[in-house]
C-alpha cells in the first residue's frame, strides 16, 4: 500500500473493525494488513473522482456515515449497501 497523506482518517467501529480513509482510497484492516474496500471505492469514484472522506461516524443502529465534499454516504454494514445523501 502507498503511504498515506496527513488527511488520512482511522476509525474503529463498535464491532472493533478498523477503517482507514486516505487520498488513495478506503481500506479495512484484516488484523494483519489494510485491504482496499473495492465496493465502496467503486461507489465513491462514481459520485466524484477522488472524493475525499473528511469524517467517519457510527450511529446507534451501527450505520457508518462518511462525510465527503459531495454529501454524506450511508454504509449499512449488514447488507453492505451504500447510499449518498
SULMOHU-V694886 format. One record per pair of residues at least 4 apart in sequence whose C-alpha atoms are under 8 Angstrom apart, sorted by sequence separation. I is the first residue (numbers start at 1). J is the second residue. If there is no record, write none. Layout:
BEGIN
i=[I/I]
j=[J/J]
END
This chain:
BEGIN
i=[4/12/13/21/22/29/30/37/38/39/40/41/42/43/44/45/47/58/59/67/68/76/77/12/13/21/29/30/36/44/45/58/59/67/68/75/76/12/13/20/21/28/29/44/45/58/59/66/67/75/76/11/12/19/20/27/28/44/57/58/65/66/74/75/10/11/19/20/27/28/56/57/65/66/74/75/10/11/19/20/27/28/56/57/65/66/73/74/9/10/18/19/26/27/56/64/65/73/74/9/10/17/18/25/26/55/56/63/64/73/74/8/9/17/25/54/55/63/64/72/73/8/9/53/54/55/63/64/71/72/8/20/26/53/54/62/63/71/7/8/26/53/54/62/7/25/52/53/5/51/52/4/5/51/4/51/4/2/48/47/24/23/23/22/22/21/43/40/14/9/11/13/9/11/7/9/14]
j=[8/16/17/25/26/33/34/41/42/43/44/45/46/47/48/49/51/62/63/71/72/80/81/17/18/26/34/35/41/49/50/63/64/72/73/80/81/18/19/26/27/34/35/50/51/64/65/72/73/81/82/18/19/26/27/34/35/51/64/65/72/73/81/82/18/19/27/28/35/36/64/65/73/74/82/83/19/20/28/29/36/37/65/66/74/75/82/83/19/20/28/29/36/37/66/74/75/83/84/20/21/28/29/36/37/66/67/74/75/84/85/20/21/29/37/66/67/75/76/84/85/21/22/66/67/68/76/77/84/85/22/34/40/67/68/76/77/85/22/23/41/68/69/77/23/41/68/69/22/68/69/22/23/69/23/70/24/24/70/70/50/50/52/52/53/53/82/82/58/54/56/58/55/57/54/56/62]
END
